[in-house]
């Protein structure tokens, strides 16, 4: 999910899915409504990614039909982090295709 286009991911979503597809991919219980899934699974996961990986900033946009959320787009506002010469513990995060199992 680290790949992004040059306009910092604002026009090209990194991940597009329905709430049901995303809940299945993330292993959420089937009994969760979208509100529960968003509050207990999706937001904590995005917050943890944003905290632990310095050069990523995930942002979610919801597509609705009436009041029901029918489409989710997750954008990566990618800010390349330049390694600091004084950072001895700096290791770049490997580029991995996390979605290969779901295609």
TAWOMO-V274449 format. One record per residue. N is the residue number from 1. SS is DSSP state (~ for helix, > for strand, _ for the rest). Layout:
# TAWOMO-V274449
[[N;SS] [N;SS]]
This chain:
# TAWOMO-V274449
[[1;_] [2;_] [3;_] [4;_] [5;_] [6;_] [7;_] [8;_] [9;_] [10;_] [11;_] [12;_] [13;_] [14;_] [15;>] [16;>] [17;>] [18;_] [19;~] [20;~] [21;~] [22;~] [23;~] [24;~] [25;~] [26;~] [27;_] [28;_] [29;_] [30;_] [31;_] [32;_] [33;_] [34;~] [35;~] [36;~] [37;~] [38;~] [39;~] [40;~] [41;~] [42;~] [43;~] [44;~] [45;~] [46;~] [47;~] [48;~] [49;~] [50;~] [51;~] [52;~] [53;_] [54;_] [55;_] [56;_] [57;_] [58;>] [59;>] [60;>] [61;>] [62;>] [63;>] [64;>] [65;>] [66;_] [67;_] [68;>] [69;>] [70;>] [71;>] [72;>] [73;>] [74;>] [75;>] [76;>] [77;_] [78;_] [79;_] [80;_] [81;_] [82;_] [83;_] [84;_] [85;_] [86;_] [87;_] [88;_] [89;_] [90;_] [91;_] [92;_] [93;_] [94;_] [95;_] [96;_] [97;_] [98;_] [99;_] [100;~] [101;~] [102;~] [103;_]]
